[in-house]
């Protein structure tokens, strides 16, 4: 209808409609909107890209297309860490003050005992990252590995207050039938009233198993999705008495990415599964 909206606000509006179980409408004229009825206004995009934009650090104006490079590499006011941050210096300030700070920084003169505390904290962080990669390398040596490209679709519970959840169709892995189920903000009531949004998911075994199945699994974006998801490996022992894993965090970078996924008709992803033979 001629009204303009940026991509972030558009996906947030569609996500709110999904969470409320209502049709999303334009905030200006209340006409129904969706991804299929809206379109990019390329002329306005081009015009906006040529307009001067203000740097968030120095407040000077630059062409929009060069602003990102300026803020990341050139701005003298951009926040910068001290080069001694690895040994515990917490200073963070404007880039043009970095050299002066580093000349007077006390951390290089600290005793080895004082420095060790900072190095141990840094090593602990690196150790956790290394542990994840080593676990992944170990999993790749398993005999039974499988992946499925899946799509979760939105549904509503039949409770008095209907809650949104997502679920895949049944799929086969290791001669068993499975589904993946997801929920928003851990099924929090009225999630549309909160700006912070998360997605958690669980793996469910739908067929009976006579022997326990130790499954490691994690989600990737796969070839049919542009989901921005980190790698987080989960494990569950599936038995006849425990056919559903706990709900685990889908490690998205922020609520904006969650809104973008909610604004789609379905959530596409790839699920990797590893079966440990006993």
C-alpha positions in Angstrom: 0.0 0.0 0.0 3.0 2.3 -0.4 4.2 2.1 3.3 7.8 1.5 4.0 9.3 -0.7 6.7 12.8 -2.0 7.3 13.5 -5.7 7.2 14.0 -6.0 11.0 10.7 -4.4 11.8 9.0 -6.4 9.1 10.1 -9.7 10.5 9.4 -8.6 14.1 5.8 -7.7 13.0 5.3 -11.1 11.3 6.8 -12.9 14.3 4.4 -11.1 16.6 1.5 -12.2 14.4 2.7 -15.8 14.6 3.0 -15.7 18.4 -0.4 -14.2 18.8 -1.9 -16.6 16.3 -3.2 -13.5 14.4 -2.8 -12.2 10.9 0.0 -9.6 10.8 -1.3 -6.2 9.7 0.4 -2.9 8.6 0.8 -0.6 11.6 -0.2 2.4 9.4 -3.4 1.2 7.6 -4.1 -2.2 9.2 -4.2 -4.0 5.9 -3.1 -7.7 6.0 0.6 -8.2 5.2 2.8 -11.2 4.7 6.0 -12.1 2.9 4.0 -13.1 -0.2 2.2 -9.8 -0.4 5.1 -7.5 0.5 8.0 -6.7 -1.8 11.4 -5.0 -1.6 11.3 -1.3 -2.7 14.5 -1.3 -4.6 14.3 2.4 -5.5 14.1 3.4 -1.8 16.8 0.9 -0.9 19.1 2.5 -3.5 18.2 6.0 -2.3 18.8 5.1 1.3 22.2 3.6 0.5 23.3 6.9 -0.9 22.1 9.0 2.1 24.6 10.0 4.7 24.5 7.8 7.9 25.9 8.7 11.3 28.7 6.8 12.9 27.6 5.4 16.2 31.0 6.2 17.8 32.1 9.6 16.4 28.7 10.9 15.2 30.2 12.0 11.9 28.3 11.3 8.7 29.4 8.9 6.0 27.8 7.3 2.9 25.8 4.3 4.1 27.8 1.9 1.9 31.1 2.9 3.5 29.9 3.2 7.1 30.5 -0.4 8.1 34.2 -0.2 7.1 34.6 3.1 8.9 33.1 1.8 12.1 35.1 -1.4 12.1 38.5 -0.2 10.9 38.9 3.5 10.6 37.0 5.4 13.3 39.3 6.7 16.0 36.4 6.5 18.6 35.6 2.8 18.0 35.9 0.7 21.2 39.2 -1.1 21.4 40.6 -3.5 24.0 44.1 -3.2 25.5 46.6 -5.6 23.9 47.3 -6.9 27.4 43.6 -8.1 27.8 44.9 -11.8 27.6 46.7 -11.2 30.9 43.8 -9.6 32.7 43.6 -5.9 31.6 39.9 -4.9 31.5 40.4 -1.5 29.8 38.3 -0.8 26.8 38.2 2.6 25.3 38.4 4.8 22.2 41.0 3.6 19.6 42.9 6.9 19.7 43.6 6.4 23.4 44.9 2.9 23.1 48.6 3.7 22.6 48.6 6.1 25.6 46.9 3.5 27.8 49.2 0.6 26.8 52.3 2.7 27.6 51.0 3.2 31.1 49.2 -0.2 31.6 50.2 -1.9 34.8 49.6 -5.4 33.7 52.9 -6.0 32.0 54.7 -5.2 35.3 52.5 -7.6 37.4 54.1 -10.6 39.0 53.8 -14.0 37.3 51.5 -15.2 40.1 49.0 -12.3 39.4 49.2 -12.9 35.6 48.5 -16.6 36.1 45.0 -16.0 37.3 44.1 -14.2 34.1 45.8 -16.8 31.9 44.0 -19.6 33.7 40.6 -18.0 33.0 41.6 -17.5 29.3 42.8 -21.1 29.1 39.5 -22.4 30.6 37.6 -20.6 27.8 39.9 -22.1 25.1 39.6 -25.5 26.7 35.8 -25.5 26.4 36.0 -24.6 22.7 38.6 -27.3 22.2 36.5 -29.8 24.0 33.6 -29.2 21.7 35.7 -29.6 18.6 37.4 -32.8 19.9 33.9 -34.2 20.7 32.9 -33.5 17.1 36.0 -35.2 15.7 35.3 -38.2 18.0 31.7 -38.4 16.8 32.8 -38.4 13.2 34.7 -41.6 13.9 31.4 -43.4 14.8 30.2 -46.1 12.6 26.6 -44.9 12.5 26.1 -41.3 11.4 23.1 -39.9 9.7 21.7 -36.5 8.8 18.2 -35.3 7.7 17.2 -32.0 6.1 14.0 -31.1 8.0 11.3 -28.5 8.2 9.5 -27.6 11.4 6.0 -26.2 10.9 4.0 -24.1 13.4 1.1 -25.6 15.4 -1.0 -24.7 18.4 -1.6 -26.7 21.6 -5.2 -27.6 22.5 -5.0 -26.0 25.9 -7.3 -23.2 27.1 -4.6 -20.7 26.2 -3.2 -22.0 22.9 0.6 -22.0 22.8 2.7 -22.0 19.7 5.1 -24.9 19.1 6.9 -26.3 16.0 7.2 -29.9 14.9 8.7 -31.8 12.0 7.1 -34.6 10.1 8.3 -38.1 11.1 11.7 -39.0 9.6 13.8 -42.2 9.7 17.2 -42.6 11.3 18.9 -45.8 12.5 15.8 -47.8 11.5 13.6 -45.8 13.9 11.0 -43.0 13.5 11.7 -39.6 15.0 10.4 -36.1 15.2 11.9 -32.8 16.3 9.7 -30.4 18.4 10.5 -26.8 19.3 9.0 -24.1 21.5 9.4 -20.4 22.0 10.7 -18.9 25.3 10.2 -22.4 26.9 6.4 -22.1 26.3 6.3 -18.8 28.2 2.8 -17.3 28.4 2.3 -14.3 26.0 5.8 -14.5 24.4 4.8 -11.6 22.1 5.0 -9.3 25.0 8.7 -9.8 25.4 11.5 -8.6 23.2 13.9 -11.3 24.2 13.0 -14.5 22.3 14.6 -17.9 22.2 13.9 -21.3 20.6 14.5 -24.6 22.3 14.1 -28.0 20.7 14.0 -31.7 21.6 14.4 -34.9 19.8 11.6 -37.5 20.2 11.7 -41.2 19.4 8.3 -42.2 18.1 8.9 -46.0 17.8 9.7 -48.5 20.5 13.2 -49.7 21.0 14.2 -52.9 22.7 17.8 -51.7 23.5 18.9 -48.3 24.8 20.2 -45.9 22.1 22.8 -43.3 23.0 22.4 -40.5 20.6 24.4 -37.3 20.1 22.7 -34.7 17.9 22.9 -31.1 16.9 21.3 -28.7 14.4 23.0 -27.0 11.4 21.6 -24.6 8.9 21.8 -27.1 6.0 21.6 -26.4 2.3 17.9 -25.1 2.4 18.3 -22.5 5.1 20.2 -19.4 5.9 19.7 -19.8 9.7 22.5 -18.3 11.7 23.1 -21.1 14.3 26.2 -22.0 16.3 27.3 -25.6 16.9 26.2 -27.1 20.2 26.2 -30.8 20.7 23.6 -32.6 22.9 23.3 -36.2 24.1 20.4 -38.3 25.2 20.0 -42.0 26.1 16.8 -43.1 24.4 15.0 -46.0 26.1 11.4 -47.3 26.2 10.9 -45.2 29.4 12.8 -42.2 28.1 11.8 -41.5 24.5 12.0 -37.7 24.6 15.2 -35.7 25.2 15.2 -32.5 27.3 14.6 -29.2 25.5 17.9 -27.8 24.5 18.8 -24.3 23.3 18.9 -23.6 19.6 22.0 -21.4 19.7 21.0 -18.4 17.7 22.9 -15.1 17.9 20.0 -12.9 19.1 16.3 -12.3 19.2 16.3 -10.7 15.8 17.4 -14.0 14.3 14.6 -15.7 16.2 12.1 -13.2 14.8 13.4 -13.9 11.3 12.8 -17.6 11.7 9.3 -17.1 13.2 8.3 -14.9 10.3 8.8 -17.8 7.8 6.2 -20.4 7.1 8.5 -23.1 8.4 12.0 -23.4 9.9 14.4 -25.4 7.7 17.5 -27.0 9.2 19.8 -30.0 9.0 19.9 -32.5 12.0 23.0 -34.6 12.5 22.7 -37.7 14.6 25.4 -40.1 15.9 24.6 -43.5 17.4 27.1 -45.0 19.8 27.3 -48.8 19.5 27.5 -50.5 22.8 
